[in-house]
Amino acid sequence: MKKLVSFLTIAVVALAAVAAWSQSRSDIVLKLSGGTARKIALPDFRAAGAAAPFAAVFNQTVFADIQQSGLLEPAAKSFYPLNPPQQESDLRATPEPRPARRGAEPETPNCGGLCLSDWANPPVEAAYLGFGYLAEQGGQLVAFGHLFTTSVTDIASAKAFRKLYNAPMTEEGARRLAHEYAADILKQFGGQSLAGSKIYFVSDRGGKGTKELWTMDFDGANQRQLTKFGSVSTMPAVSPDHNRLAFTTFAKGQPQIMVMSLETFRYLPFLNPQASLNATPSFTTDGSQILFSSTLDGRYTQIYSANSDGTGVRRLSNNRAIEMEPKVNPKTGQDVLFVSGRGGFQQIYRMNLDGAGVERLTDGSGEAANPAWHPDGQIMAFKWTRGYAPGNWNIF
């Protein structure tokens, strides 16, 4: 699995008063503790006029982003008050409890959804409240988003943020606004959103034994087919500048490496060595080189490096075993994970970028493959058959 971030530029509304409003913040600091996710209430943003058709996709996207983050638990909407606030001025101070009748419990104040206590008390019991509305402004779709802490009685002190978001008046624009608003909520709790990320993957949905490369947003939206060879294309790798995609394809018979521009979606030159197999490309951190596996020596598949256009080929491994799938450490740029059968069953190894300092990382049991670095360069994920029947792969 490969994914890379391709950040979207946020348009600016040219109204000074609105711009000033969008920057309004408080100094409240939100902290999560313990292992249980805190609840957040996310009543639907309302919309009218030209913005109305985009409310559903906006609300669904916000809810899904928060739910999938694992940091917060969205409260069930079936428990929400019927009159949620849409803007900060809708909020009311919580009234004093009414005196209880003799022998009765004190009556809990209820503002019908316009007091923060309405959301903190049963049945919602949310620690945070996110609300707002959608509108059309200057031909753009705008969202006015808020986040408040429900346990703070003073409205001004309870405000975490209020912000203006704008995008084109399209379904994609509505989805983008939702991702940005959800990202700002998660940011309050130290979370990082995947908004703007792209996933590049292999799909056989075309049938007939073919596999093509596709791309989509991190949430599965905006799926697009990239290759249309009617063959097998696999092992996508994205350059650090997010502008190029290298992959393995059987489109011309024997497996070769091809490189595509992610800006123009045209193919870029890459000189494949004269070999029966050139496969599993991986960019270095500066994007100037590509590591790959090849049978250039005429016998065993080994690890090589080359310039990004395929020139300047240099051998990195030299063993009487199959060695494939080099993956460059995205943090240091100096460590390379790879798969090798030099000890028997294929295992995960690490070496320096120049091919020196080889060490085995998996313990030799089962078969291991498909290593992938965490972005911090400290840990890896991979598939392994250890403890399972041969061919029964699991992710570790």
Protein Blocks (a to p, Z undefined) as FASTA:
>chain_A
ZZddddddddddfbfklmmmmmpccfbdcddedjbdcdddddddddehjllmmmmmmmmm
mmmmmmmnomaccddfklpcfbdcfbfklpccddddddddehiacddddehhpafklmmp
cfklpabdcddddddeehiacdddddddfkbmblklmpmbdcdddddddfklmmmmmmmm
mmmmmmmnopacfehiacddddfklgnoiacdddddfkopaiacfbdnhpacehiaddfk
lpaccdddfknopacdddddfklopacdddddddfbdchiaddfkopaccdddfklopac
cdddddfkopaiacfbdcdbddehiacdfklopaccdddfklopacdddddfkopaiacf
bgoiajdehiacdfklpaccdddfehiaehiacdZZ
